Amino acid sequence: MNQLPSKDQILQWLADNPSLASKRDIAKAFGIKGGALRIELKRMLKELEADGAVEKKKRSYRDPESLPPVSVLAVLAPDAQGDLFARPLEWNDEGDAPRILLSLKKSDPALGEGDRILARIEPVAAEDHSHIGRLIRKIGSNPQKVLGIFRAGSEGGRILPIDKKADKEWRVGLDATLDARDGELVEAEQIGRRQMGLPQARITARLGDPTGPRAVSLIAIHQHGIPDAFPDAVIAEADAAQPATLGKREDLRDLDLVTIDPPDARDRDDAVLALPDDSPGNPGGHILWVAIADVAHYVRPGSALDREARRRGNSTYFPDRVVPMLPDILSGDLCSLHEGVDRPCMAVRMVLDAHGRKIGHRFTRGIMRSRASLAYAQVQSAQDGNPDAATAPLLDAVIRPLYAAYAALKLARAERQPLDLDLPERKIVLSDAGEVVSVDFYDRFDAHKLIEEFMILANVAAAEELIRLKRPLLFRVHEEPSPDKLDALRDVAEASGFTLAKGQVLKTAHLNRLLAQSEGTDFDELMNITLLRSMTQAYYGSDNFGHFGLALRNYAHFTSPIRRYSDLIVHRALISGHGWGDDGLSSFDVENMAETGKLISDTERRSMMAERDTTDRYLAAWLRDRVGSSFKGRISGVQRFGLFVRLDDSGADGLIPIRSVGREFFHFDPDAQVLVGADSGLTLGIGQRVTVRLTEAVPVTGGIILELIEVEDRGLPAPASKRRGGRKPGIAPARRKIVRRNRRG
């Protein structure tokens, strides 16, 4: 077949063929040929192993000596009392196979003799059975899931999906409601075969009031499948962790390292210090220290903590909660660089010349003690001449040297010309009850930029160090835009009155010149957004293709191991490269580096989508009481079905369905990204200023529907039947250059 089987198919084949359980046997059974497919099969087997569905022994994915916590079982016939038992399908040990009593929930599907199931196993001491089994799912079935609002009816009810893209309701029978109440947020899965009509479902979880203030992020967590509960084994390992001691580490506790974070920071994983370089060979230079939490000391390769951190890939942040990569005892305590306590760290000492160029660096594994936990605004206020009780003693010795080093780094940045996007970040402000109080934009100080530049330089140093040591690592890769995306960007630029030259090797400096042309104009935000959309998605990879946006040849994430698994891998590589302990890269880390890069790139995108969806829902909740009000905004996207508009005051994105615009047909030009009225000639395109009326805001889905009132401060044309002079438009169309080009095949 030469295509990948599903995980369920693999499990079922292993159950049917216990004597043929090597990766080679599995590949042969499913006709898998070619390196790429074999690599993907290996990834799937590793995931099944991490989930506990299979256990690898030497080269065989099975364990004939004991039952793993998750096993494939065959259901036996009910006994005289009606109890249902099962046996493990794979049991090659001497003696009888364990007898497993199935403990089924009301919501579980009916099981019969011969069914194969995937179950969670717990040993017990009982006369007629040795284990309890709890159903995960039937083998061979991976039912489609839905998250939605339950509407009760006389014959059960229906589920209205919260996904804006869903176009069907789901039918729920009386015996499958799980006693859900009308209007409750529920999770369900499809049952029965797919057929005409509404899909049938059974409710598997009740999640409470969908309009509750705390439901917004919960919806995103469930909808995107973000793991939000740690397995018992992970918590047990975290609880057993002990603070690190000095041992063979370098003692950095005399350094005036400080942390600078948002005031509500949930973890503190980086500390900084800058000093003038006294070396006569480096006049005007600086010494810059960046110390990072030593997570590798606590999260050792192959441990339950490590497997769970790799599965999560990163922490996910919502306005009301965080889903951390590591349990709180680590992320919020033992790993976090709190003020006045000893903490293990991985640190780099970098030497800068007077122009901010790094001329040397040295990595070390040490123990540090933060002098202060500071906030961005607090540090900026001190630098601007308004220190408080915490920053006044640090002003001359700590804060001013930090800004002096940053001034030098700005010179190097100007020479390097990284992409200089200016996109304000929205801040959802919640009350103690979790309700939206306001939608603001984050203040951005030089203190923010200072920390960003220090972290970028430390990440560069880590990549360069591991390249020098010839150690495998995960690079942070950002490739340049595709030709098609550049053509689209050029079209928008030309339609807005700007230019992006052709026929040259693209550099970030060219894009910065485009941004400079639009700065201060009505198209400033539009060009920033359009340029961002033209960029490729950054990812983690074992091959170094550079970072286009930062204009850097070598770049790896090193500075946030509490919340990113990629940084933990880089720390382990540094430990291995310098011989700092036995908690460096494992053979699994090395052999699966590319696979890990893909996995955590995917989890990063998952978190970004969940965070974006949550923001959309909070914005819809914020606007719900303002339906009927008018807003100013700008067209941010054009599709055949309508226009997307970004509102000025909140940054919320809403849709104007094209069917609601006037009473004429609109032609869609995908190359020019415009809609043109067939009768009036009215042209609607990206970047135009509009006035809109809010007609609908649905917090559960995050949907915002708008009605177009004015374009560029002019009313819409009257219907053709009410105009005199035939096809003459009621208002002149917005002045816009329509650029057409031949489509590529």
TIFIRO-426369 format. One record per residue (C-alpha): x, y, z; residue in one letter. Coordinates in steps of 0.001 Angstrom, whole numbers, padded with zeros to 6 digits, always signed. Example, Ala and Ser with C-alpha at 12.3 -4.5 7.8 and 13.67 -1.06 7.14 Angstrom:
<rs>
+012300-004500+007800A+013670-001060+007140S
</rs>
This chain:
<rs>
+000000+000000+000000M+003047+002213+000539N+001134+004638+002764Q+001052+005098+006491L-001447+003135+008580P-003269+004797+011461S-002135+004202+015032K-005211+002042+015589D-004280-000102+012585Q-000785-000535+013985I-002151-001558+017396L-004564-004001+015836Q-001843-005576+013672W+000450-005908+016707L-002402-007603+018565A-002953-010051+015708D+000756-010716+015141N+002500-010800+018545P+005464-012726+017114S+006118-010127+014408L+006617-006921+016348A+009734-005200+015045S+009643-001938+013138K+010864-003857+010089R+007953-006343+010384D+005454-003510+010723I+006851-001654+007711A+006732-004845+005624K+003158-005636+006694A+001891-002233+005545F+004058-002000+002441G+005975+001015+003691I+008936+001833+001494K+011137+004881+001228G+013013+006859+003849G+010392+009526+004512A+007598+007030+005270L+009878+004898+007442R+010846+007989+009454I+007176+008851+009915E+006425+005243+011011L+009222+005497+013547K+007686+008716+014866R+004276+007072+015243M+005771+004111+017122L+007613+006475+019453K+004366+008333+020162E+002561+005054+020882L+005429+004149+023188E+005221+007536+024947A+001454+007117+025365D+001964+003700+026927G+000087+001911+024155A+003173-000152+023310V+006401-000761+025139E+009666-001206+023321K+011900-004063+024392K+015125-004214+022432K+013862-003980+018856R+010377-005293+019541S+007382-003132+020373Y+005932-005437+023004R+006495-006567+026580D+005798-010246+027294P+006645-009957+030997E+004122-007425+032332S+001108-005383+031399L+001820-001778+030435P-000500+000874+031931P-002275+001108+028569V-002909-002240+026824S-004801-003797+023942V-007384-006244+025286L-009802-008834+023933A-013229-008737+025568V-014455-012040+027009L-018038-013246+027414A-019901-011900+030476P-019844-014139+033540D-022924-015415+035419A-023238-012114+037305Q-023078-010108+034075G-019584-008717+034758D-017401-008153+031708L-013809-009347+031690F-010961-009096+029194A-007558-010602+028545R-004406-009002+027121P-003986-009896+023463L-000234-010123+023843E+000918-012423+026640W+003924-014666+026065N+005007-015102+029668D+004774-018424+031468E+001500-018969+033277G-002022-017844+032625D-002725-014408+031185A-004015-011830+033699P-007787-011616+034068R-008995-008023+033804I-012331-006743+035090L-013701-003981+032864L-015052-000979+034724S-017314+000794+032250L-018920+004195+032543K-022519+004921+031588K-021290+006860+028581S-019065+004032+027266D-020277+002114+024204P-021624-001401+024557A-018954-004096+024346L-019312-007711+023355G-017229-010866+023279E-014379-010598+020789G-014202-006806+020699D-010697-005391+020772R-010235-002350+022984I-007526+000001+024157L-007775+000259+027942A-006006+001811+030913R-004896-000934+033328I-004518-000804+037108E-003369-003793+039221P-005658-004815+042102V-005742-007571+044693A-008924-009582+044083A-009876-013247+044050E-011108-013561+040464D-009095-010855+038690H-005705-009142+038953S-006411-005865+037149H-009107-003278+036551I-009458-002004+032975G-011025+001303+031972R-011979+001822+028351L-010129+004364+026260I-011651+003351+022917R-012454+000446+020675K-009567-000546+018440I-010129+000446+014868G-012342+003385+015775S-011184+006947+016281N-014479+008801+016346P-014789+012376+015225Q-015195+014731+018188K-017178+017926+018576V-017337+020695+021167L-020615+022564+021326G-023756+023731+023096I-026304+021064+024017F-029937+021822+023243R-032272+019397+025007A-035268+017890+023219G-037947+015280+023771S-035873+012597+022055E-032502+013579+023472G-031258+016760+021881G-028805+018387+019531R-025320+019862+019747I-024560+023205+018139L-020784+023212+017395P-018821+026214+018628I-016452+026017+015660D-017272+028893+013311K-016484+026659+010318K-018934+023904+011316A-022069+023807+009163D-023979+020909+010785K-025625+020231+014104E-025201+016837+015796W-028086+014650+016986R-027946+013077+020485V-030184+010195+021572G-031890+009984+024952L-029423+007346+026150D-026364+009376+025125A-026924+012759+026785T-024892+012022+029951L-027677+013956+031732D-026451+017201+030175A-028605+020270+030770R-029995+022512+028072D-027475+025211+027130G-024511+023384+028667E-021113+023231+026984L-020363+019606+026130V-017787+017449+024399E-019119+014599+022266A-018015+012008+019760E-019680+010568+016696Q-021385+007185+016972I-022813+004966+014274G-021912+005012+010623R-021796+008190+008606R-024928+008584+006559Q-027268+011176+005149M-028715+013659+007603G-027305+014929+010858L-024392+012988+012376P-025261+011147+015583Q-023205+011690+018728A-022914+010719+022344R-021814+013218+024977I-018537+012261+026657T-017949+015276+028931A-019997+018105+030436R-018017+021342+030674L-020483+023710+032292G-021898+027112+031391D-020502+028257+028004P-021140+031907+028879T-019247+031627+032145G-016244+033954+032247P-013819+031080+032735R-015201+028975+029876A-013468+030925+027101V-009978+029470+027491S-011440+026108+028503L-013182+025930+025127I-009897+026583+023327A-008070+023981+025421I-010598+021277+024538H-011113+022359+020942Q-007393+022245+020115H-006562+019180+022191G-004078+020901+024501I-003110+018587+027403P-004123+020428+030579D-003793+017711+033233A-000477+016137+034229F-000304+012344+034634P+000272+011125+038196D+003783+009921+037356A+004763+013397+036162V+003458+015067+039320I+005220+012485+041459A+008566+013200+039790E+008079+016959+040109A+007120+016665+043797D+010245+014614+044478A+012581+017250+042973A+015110+018814+045332Q+016884+022200+045026P+020235+022050+043267A+023464+022505+045206T+026702+024165+044111L+028731+020970+043570G+030922+021430+040491K+028944+024432+039250R+030478+027881+038907E+029446+030176+041771D+027758+033217+040205L+026002+034421+043358R+028172+037536+043653D+026957+038834+040263L+024222+041507+040338D+021902+039566+038056L+018271+040768+037931V+015099+039526+036218T+012879+041902+034201I+009430+040623+033304D+005772+041669+033028P+004261+042456+036457P+002067+039337+036273D+004859+036984+035116A+004107+033351+035926R+007711+032207+035578D+011105+033891+035537R+013581+032025+033377D+016119+034711+032413D+018318+037135+034361A+020693+039778+033002V+023680+041893+033990L+025810+044387+032035A+029187+045793+033013L+031670+048078+031259P+034603+046122+029848D+037796+047224+031594D+040016+045521+029022S+042312+048068+027333P+041899+046147+024087G+038152+046852+023984N+037605+050566+024618P+033927+051423+025122G+033020+047741+025219G+030643+045869+027486H+030412+042575+029357I+026923+041108+029129L+025748+038193+031268W+022566+036256+030461V+021657+033535+032967A+018872+031053+032195I+017046+028611+034488A+018705+025187+034443D+015611+023096+033668V+017753+020171+032457A+018802+019555+036074H+015203+018649+036945Y+013838+017284+033645V+016109+014393+032778R+016010+012555+029444P+013543+009683+029296G+011775+010602+032544S+008006+011003+032827A+008578+014754+033111L+010595+014717+029909D+008069+012685+027933R+005223+014957+029010E+007207+018145+028280A+008040+016862+024795R+004392+015956+024212R+003256+019451+025208R+006119+021167+023386G+005543+024518+025049N+003391+026380+027547S+000165+027957+026303T-000865+031345+027662Y-004417+032661+027994F-005650+035878+029612P-007031+033967+032613D-004734+030950+032890R-001628+029229+031643V-001312+025609+030555V+002345+025054+031507P+004836+022710+029914M+006067+021730+033381L+004219+021303+036698P+003965+024452+038786D+006366+023256+041475I+009068+023458+038776L+007867+026244+036483S+006760+028549+039288G+009244+027597+041992D+012352+025414+041718L+013272+026463+038159C+012113+030071+038431S+014828+032649+039154L+013124+034278+042130H+014696+037148+044025E+017093+036300+046835G+017182+032496+046465V+019846+030213+045030D+018903+028746+041662R+020796+026544+039183P+021407+028222+035838C+023021+027949+032441M+024801+031232+031786A+026711+032902+028999V+029212+035746+029404R+029415+037781+026203M+031919+040499+025280V+030650+043355+023081L+032674+046031+021366D+031631+049690+021390A+029444+049097+018306H+027526+046237+019886G+029213+043433+017948R+029837+040247+019942K+033566+039535+019924I+033601+036626+022354G+031490+034448+024634H+031833+031781+027321R+029163+029370+028589F+029035+027980+032114T+026772+025940+034392R+026358+027682+037702G+024392+028747+040746I+023015+032308+040836M+020979+034475+043181R+018781+037182+041643S+019226+040642+043205R+015716+041761+042268A+012565+040731+040394S+011696+043825+038383L+008934+044819+035949A+009458+046479+032552Y+007620+049704+033432A+009454+049877+036755Q+012887+049637+035097V+011941+052130+032394Q+010687+054613+034988S+013980+054337+036890A+016010+054917+033721Q+013825+057934+032923D+014644+059504+036294G+011839+058200+038534N+013262+055281+040525P+011236+053630+043278D+012397+051978+046475A+013361+048777+044638A+015208+050351+041689T+016924+053328+043363A+019744+051213+044895P+020232+049458+041537L+020143+052501+039259L+023853+053240+038854D+025313+049754+039275A+022719+047700+037380V+020091+049591+035371I+022169+052272+033640R+024843+049758+032498P+022035+047638+030989L+020853+050575+028890Y+024436+051422+027910A+024920+047898+026539A+021534+048151+024794Y+022609+051417+023121A+025601+049578+021650A+023424+046658+020526L+021129+049094+018723K+024091+050121+016573L+024714+046485+015618A+021011+045975+014967R+020878+048971+012630A+023806+047517+010719E+022232+044049+010541R+018763+045355+009544Q+016407+042708+010936P+012770+043016+009960L+011353+046031+011796D+007656+045257+012153L+005545+047458+014410D+002437+045524+015454L+000798+046538+018746P-000124+043599+020970E-003633+043453+022407R-004125+043039+026133K-007380+041540+027422I-007968+042907+030941V-010181+040678+033095L-011922+041227+036408S-011437+038882+039352D-014558+037072+038149A-012999+036549+034714G-015157+039071+032827E-013650+041429+030247V-013044+044858+031792V-011235+046448+028867S-009266+045765+025717V-006011+047689+025711D-002718+047572+023884F+000469+046720+025733Y+002853+049564+026449D+006194+048930+024786R+009252+050441+026456F+012958+050382+025715D+013105+047972+028662A+011211+045423+026525H+013529+045944+023559K+016576+045737+025808L+015646+042265+027068I+014715+041143+023537E+018125+042146+022156E+019959+040463+025043F+017999+037234+024510M+018590+037280+020748I+022325+037654+021302L+022366+034786+023826A+020462+032582+021350N+023024+033392+018650V+025867+032529+021037A+024239+029177+021874A+023893+028237+018201A+027472+029265+017442E+028794+027368+020480E+027066+024120+019516L+028202+024449+015906I+031752+024878+017221R+031345+021836+019469L+029841+019887+016544K+026833+018894+018629R+023365+018207+017200P+020770+020827+018077L+017444+022318+017084L+017803+025551+015141F+015071+028172+015037R+014548+028438+011287V+012782+031230+009425H+013015+030950+005656E+012472+033844+003275E+009034+034449+001697P+007957+032483-001361S+007829+034274-004739P+004022+034110-004730D+003759+035774-001347K+006218+038445-002416L+004124+039125-005536D+001028+039517-003361A+002895+041874-001019L+004137+043896-003989R+000567+044202-005334D-000729+045589-002042V+002251+047935-001794A+001717+049303-005313E-002035+049627-004765A-001248+051697-001660S+001206+053942-003504G+004472+052327-002422F+007153+050311-004193T+009002+047072-003548L+011731+046574-006100A+012007+043405-008186K+014952+041542-009621G+017269+041443-006628Q+018139+039080-003810V+015592+039851-001137L+016949+041236+002107K+015162+042450+005204T+016556+045916+004459A+014336+046065+001333H+011262+045254+003407L+012244+047790+006053N+012404+050472+003357R+008831+049532+002387L+007734+049915+006003L+009521+053257+006201A+007573+054500+003150Q+004254+053716+004858S+005201+054991+008323E+002921+057809+009419G+000474+057273+006530T-003015+055788+006569D-001471+052553+005286F+001036+052131+008140D-000774+049319+009972E-001899+047717+006711L+001669+047363+005405M+002858+045901+008713N+000035+043335+008728I+000428+042478+005034T+004187+042090+005374L+003729+039824+008387L+001279+037658+006409R+003779+037320+003590S+006342+035760+005939M+006791+032010+006200T+006078+030255+009495Q+009176+029871+011659A+009892+026322+012827Y+012382+024122+014664Y+014696+021965+012602G+017946+020056+012861S+019213+021649+009625D+020402+025236+009716N+018715+027412+007085F+019157+030644+009052G+016643+033150+010371H+015488+035514+007625F+013411+037843+009811G+016239+038460+012277L+018858+038553+009500A+020932+035952+011338L+022865+032995+009971R+022938+030959+013197N+020047+031020+015638Y+018685+028596+018268A+016320+029077+021188H+018216+028917+024493F+016573+031468+026787T+013159+029991+027776S+013477+026330+028814P+010658+026617+031381I+008126+027174+028599R+009775+025726+025429R+011071+022198+024909Y+013382+023389+022117S+015426+025368+024645D+015731+022324+026905L+017231+020377+023976I+019755+023184+023402V+020668+023150+027117H+021230+019397+026989R+023438+019793+023934A+025563+022357+025804L+025806+020010+028815I+026958+017162+026575S+029355+019359+024646G+031075+020646+027800H+030852+017462+029865G+028858+019134+032646W+026943+016053+033767G+024996+012948+032775D+021801+014921+032029D+022821+016025+028552G+021490+014725+025234L+020320+011121+025309S+020619+008728+022383S+016855+009169+021903F+017307+012975+021725D+020015+012633+019084V+018307+009977+016964E+014954+011796+016993N+016146+015402+016690M+014335+016098+013403A+011197+014347+014644E+011233+016393+017861T+011614+019571+015819G+008510+018759+013797K+006536+017761+016879L+007213+020961+018821I+006724+023116+015724S+003234+021600+015515D+002500+022144+019208T+003652+025751+018882E+001156+026338+016053R-001541+024600+018086R-000936+026975+020995S-000925+030007+018710M-004303+029027+017232M-005770+028368+020685A-004511+031697+021999E-005865+033527+018929R-009263+031840+019189D-009456+032747+022866T-008684+036376+022101T-011410+036377+019422D-013944+035020+021913R-013030+037548+024583Y-013304+040361+022029L-016734+039100+020967A-017776+039053+024647A-016470+042604+025040W-018484+043796+022017L-021649+041787+022703R-023355+044669+024548D-022512+047110+021752R-024462+045465+018935V-025933+048240+016778G-023043+050635+017457S-020839+052075+014711S-017059+051661+014550F-014172+052884+012446K-011816+050364+010940G-009813+049270+007954R-010331+046448+005467I-007724+043810+006355S-008754+040974+004037G-010810+040341+000900V-012455+037077-000096Q-015153+036130-002570R-017658+035796+000272F-016906+039094+001996G-014559+041539+003659L-012584+041281+006869F-012320+044514+008841V-010038+045283+011785R-011655+047708+014207L-009524+050625+015370D-010331+050786+019066D-010100+047090+019988S-008190+045487+017125G-011038+042975+016748A-011545+041372+013337D-015067+041079+011928G-016656+039856+008707L-018853+041853+006321I-020735+039238+004249P-020693+040428+000661I-024396+039589+000301R-025130+042437+002727S-023252+045094+000687V-025641+047051-001527G-027943+045351-003998R-025547+044463-006766E-023222+041658-007731F-019539+042059-006826F-016753+040593-008986H-013810+039165-007024F-010318+039822-008398D-008004+037477-006445P-004817+038946-007930D-005633+042541-006995A-007439+041408-003829Q-010493+043581-004557V-014255+043232-004953L-015761+045430-007708V-019476+046290-007930G-021019+045231-011259A-023364+048252-011386D-021696+050983-009375S-018037+050170-010024G-017446+050528-006277L-014068+048993-005501T-013460+047434-002092L-009907+046436-001244G-007345+045950+001487I-006379+049083+003364G-009489+051181+002767Q-010938+053079+005711R-014507+052053+006508V-017287+052760+008953T-019217+049674+010007V-022124+048733+012232R-021862+045762+014575L-024752+043389+013858T-023691+040262+015728E-021111+039208+018345A-021124+035592+019540V-018681+034941+022431P-018964+031142+022213V-017627+031048+018651T-015778+034380+018599G-017748+035389+015505G-018222+039102+014791I-020512+040161+011923I-020464+043726+010579L-022488+045846+008181E-020768+048289+005838L-021918+051910+006203I-019210+054080+004620E-016069+053640+002534V-013424+056347+002844E-016033+058547+004634D-018503+058243+001742R-021864+056525+001795G-022548+053468-000331L-023996+053868-003850P-027766+053724-004166A-029283+050632-005857P-029079+050749-009654A-032872+051078-010002S-032842+054275-007946K-030021+055985-009809R-030415+058169-012799R-028153+057947-015751G-027913+054178-016053G-024709+052697-014635R-023283+055894-013190K-022219+055137-009597P-023766+056968-006673G-020267+057742-005353I-016937+057566-007027A-015204+054285-006310P-012289+054462-003919A-009179+055391-005869R-007187+052232-006115R-004795+050866-008647K-005870+047377-009699I-002885+045251-010567V-003458+042125-012627R-000957+039482-013570R-001136+036161-015326N-001842+033251-013040R+000810+030620-012766R-000185+027108-013656G
</rs>
